[in-house]
Amino acid sequence: MKNLPTPPGFEEKQVRTALLLAAGTGSRLAPLTDRTAKCRVLVDEISILERLVDTLRLHNFKRLVIVVGHQADSIRDFLGTRAGGMKITYITSPVYKTTNNIYSLWLARQEIEEPFLLIESDLVFNSEMLKGMLQPDRIAVSKLQPWMNGTTVTINRHRKIKAFHKNIQKTDARQYKTVNIYSLSMQTWESVRKRLDHCISNNRVNGYYETVFADMVTEGCLSFTPVLFDADRWYEIDTIADLRAATLMCSHHHRPAARRPVHEGAQPGRIGPSSYHQAVPAHYSNPRWA
């Protein structure tokens, strides 16, 4: 499966806002997440969050909305109100310990009124692959690999998502793993918001937004175009073992020697060497910036 060609008027239609869901405790990465947010964990000396902001900057995003909860100050202190040329907006989840990503997405319903990129806070990926996601109503997918688990999708002959599946059937070559990156048009977002309102009003706060997407696709009221992510160039980090694998993957790619700081107007700084088994220090707030 190849990505669709870039249509005329692409620049005008490009998504410029990103929504990062970063409220969770990241308990499976403890003790690294005991004193910092999951997205602040270092992968090959650079945090997940810094990698994401750098990628969004390279693709000319103008706004980043972040749903925070666990160790929220570690994210606020790191980014401030502007980073990578983007305005930063924070949404705080007061019940992050007892809710899941469906609630975090619902919290953004009044803050976002434009097409946007939805992304989870535990992903590292090659920045070039995001180019195919810059138009609305796309979903990042990947060919299945042994390390993958969780939600998958099947694709119909019209190159649209046919269905979501909770479990991986490794013998089914038609299944692709979801990368947990989506782009949503305003029309899609309006429909999704109504479904989210219904779920939350019925106290379904500990579920996943993928179930909403799955139901809407099955009913024919939601359509996503798949964008293929190279399975060797992205990783979802849930555990220490995942972190080791992601660190190895990232270390194989060239990283620039000099970077600009996150906070605009700050002086360039340097991050000291670290590794996956070290927690992010409290003073880690002046990273290199490409």
Secondary structure, DSSP 8 states (H G I E B T S, - for coil): -------TTHHHH---EEEEEE-S--GGGTTTTSSS-GGGSEETTEEHHHHHHHHHHHTT--EEEEEE-TTHHHHHHHHTTEETTEEEEEEE-TTTTT--HHHHHHHTTTT--S-EEEEETTEEE-GGGGGGGSSSSEEEEEE--TT--S-EEEE-TTSSEEEEESS--TT-TTEEEEEEEEEE-HHHHHHHHHHHHHHHHTT--SS-HHHHHHHHHHHTS---EEEE--TTSEEE--SHHHHHHHHHHHHTS---S----SBTT----------TTS---TT-------
